[in-house]
Amino acid sequence: MSMYSGRLIDRKISKKLKSTGGILLKGARYCGKTTTAMFHAASSVRFDESEQIREQASLMPHIVLQGETPRLIDEWQLVPSIWNAVRYEIDQRAAKGQFILTGSATPSDDISAHTGAGRFARITLRTMSLAESGDSTKMVNLLDCFRKGTQNWTEGCFRHTHHCRNTQGQDGQYHRPTQ
């Protein structure tokens, strides 16, 4: 795996893997679900790789569920029956941090599918924040803007502006200082 750029949600994922049998990591396409899950997983199977893998998962799910844990089941919704197999396996193993399921879909309302309550922690992954992508100086903390005890919102918001690397020029535009 190439170099992983840490996410703000990593701590929550680690915590949930220690407290539940598995996590369901959902989110929009291309928000980093697979990459983030791979960082936390010890082994993986990707259902978007081949039809053969999907067929095997449908016919003999116990085979694709074998592997070091936490085991990533990527794009699980391509084989909806795997949901109940993973739930069953979590019950049988009676251990925390067994599976990470990723996909752009959530479990269907199919009456045969168990909700996974008590077995899965559901975590929604959003696209990278400006801080995560490195496109922010992190100089303004929105929580500080609204904390009690500040006389006005600008006091909390801009208390660190003297450290800011960008300065406003005569033209009204912000520029990085020349070294």
MOVEN-V309032 format. One line per field, one symbol per residue. ss: DSSP state (H for helix, E for strand, C for the rest). phi: phi as a letter, one per 30 degrees, with the letter a starting at -180 (. if undefined). psi: psi as a letter, one per 30 degrees, with the letter a starting at -180 (. if undefined). A space follows every 50 residues. Layout:
BEGIN
ss = ???
phi = ???
psi = ???
END
This chain:
BEGIN
ss = CCCCCCCCCHHHHHHHHHHCCEEEEECCCCCCHHHHHHHHCCEEEECCCC HHHHHHHHHCHHHHCCCCCCEEEECHHHHCCHHHHHHHHHHHHCCCCCEE EEECCCCCCCCCCCCCCCCEEEEECCCCCHHHHCCCCCCCCHHHHCCCCC CCHHHHHCCCHHHCCEEECCCCCEEECCC
phi = .deccecddedddeddddcbdabccclddicjeddddddcdcaabcddda dddddddddbeeddddkdcdcdcdheddbeddedddeddddddhbdidbb cblcbceddeddcddieiccccbcccdedddddicbdidccddddcddjd dadddddcdcddcddcbdcediccbdddd
psi = klkkjklffeeeeeeeffflflkjjlllkgfgeeeeeeeflfllkjfgel eeeeeeeeeiffeffklkkkkkjkheffifffeeeeeeeeeefhllhekj kllgllklgkffkkfgkfekkkkkkllkleeefggkfgfkjeeffgkkfk elefeeegfgfffkfklklfgflkkkkk.
END
